[in-house]
Amino acid sequence: MPLPSPTSLNLDLHLSAAGRPAASFARLWVSLWAQPYVPNELLEMCRLTLARLHRDEDEMAAGNPHLPAGIPSGERRALVLAGNTGDATFSAGERAVLELAEVYGLDAQSITDELAAKVARALGELGLVFLIEALGCIDGRIRTARCLRDLSAAASAREAARDV
């Protein structure tokens, strides 16, 4: 049975042939969803924010197996994917976190002290540090999954060209 298209959420299936380094990477990923600093729903909305910024349709459509079905709600998910997180549907703390995720995705060096302070008020200092580290991991996984999809498509195109 072929593997599903790579996303940040299933990337470990595609990397498992690398052995121990891949297993370590998988443990890191699982630990992101089992930490006390950022609620998993909010972390998922950050993942969706980065997926939107990458314009990654596969990533945006992927369901997160680390969360119960329907979390975040369809409405909140749609608002995040539309980039409309200024809505009253989100608390001030959630808006600050999602703004930081967006700024991080566009240019991490542009995170202002003011924005970092808003996030620290919402999540605590440890939450802010964890969030920045988690965003790096999520962004890296999205980029890696995209590379694997592109490599697979290129290989398929080469095989098709040889068969002609």
N, C-alpha and C positions, 0 to 999 in steps of 0.2 A: 504494500500500500504506500503510495507516495506521501511525502511529508506535506503538511499545509504550507502555504506561502509564508515566508519568514516575516515575523513582526517582533517587536521588543518582547512581547508576551510569550512567544514560543521559540525564541531564538536558541535556547539551550538544546532543543531537539536537533537543530541544524549544526550546532557546534560540538555535540557529544563525541564525535569521532576524534576530537582533539584530546580526549582523555582527562587527566587530572587538572590541567589548567581550565578546561571547560567546566569541570565539576566545581571548581572553586568559584568561577564566574557565576555559575548557577546558584551556588549557596549565597553569594552576595546579593543576587537578584531576589531570592526568596526572603532574605533578611530585610530588604526594603519594605516588604509588606507585613513584617512582624516586629515593628518597632513602636515605641511609645510617643514619638515626637510629633508626627504629622498624621492626622486621621487618614486612613486608607482612601476614603472617598475623595478627600482633597488631593492626595497624591495622585490618584487616578485622573482627576481633572487637570492636574499639572501635566501628566502624560498626554492627555488629549490636547492640551494647549500646544505642546511641542509637536505633536503629530500634525496639528493644523498649520503651524508655522512651516513645517517641512512639506506641506501639501501632500501628505502621504495617505492616500485613500485606504490602503490596506490597514495601516495603523489606526486610522480613525474608526474604521468599522470593527476592529477586533474587540471582543469582549474580554474583560480581565478575569481570569480564573481565580485570582486571589481575593475577589470580592463576591458577595452574594449577588445573584441576578437582580437587575434593576437598580443597582447602586453604581454611580449616581443615577438619579431618576432620568427618564427620557427627556424631560424638560431641561434639567440642568445640563445634561450631556449636550443637547442641541444648542443651548446658549453658549457653552464653552466652545463648541466646534464652530459656532458663528462668530466667535470673538466678542460676544455681548455679555461680559461678566460684570458690567457696572449696574446690572439689574438688582432690584431689591430682593430677588431670589437668593442672593449671596450675602452673607454677613460682611461687615467691614474687614474682619480678619481674613476671610476667604478671598475677598477682592484684592487685598494686599498680597496674599500668597500667589494668586493667579497673575497679578500684575508682575510680580517678581519672576514668575516662570516665563512670562512673555518677554520681559526685558532680557532675561538670561538667554532665551532662545534666539533673540535678535543680536545681542551684543552683551555678553556677561560683564564686560568692563564698564558698562553703562548703569549698573545697579548703583543707585544713589544711597548715601548714608540715610537719608530720610526714608526711603522705601525699605531698606534693611531694618531700620528701627521700627517701622510699622509691623513688619513681619515678626520681629523679635517680641513686640508687645502681644501679638496674637499667639505665637508658638513658643515663646521663650527663646533664650540665646541658643540653647542646645537644639531647639527646633529649627532655628534659622540655619545653623551650621549643617544639621542633617539635611535640610531641604536643598541647600546648595550642592551638597555632595550627591544627593539623590537625583537632582536635575542633571548633573553631569553623567551619571550612570544611565539614566533613562535616555538622554540625548544620544549617548554613545551606542546604546542598544538599537535605537531607531535607525541611526546611520548605518550600523552594521547590517541590520536586517535589509535595509534598502540596497546596500552593496551586494548582498547575497542574491536578492531578487534580480538585480541588474546583471550579475554574473551568470545566473541561471538563464535569463532571457538571451544573453549574448551566446551562451553555449548552445541553446536550442536553435538560434538563428544560424550558427555555424553548421550544426548538424543538418538542418533543413537545406542549407546551401550545398552541402556535400551530397545530399540525396538527390539533387536535381540533375 
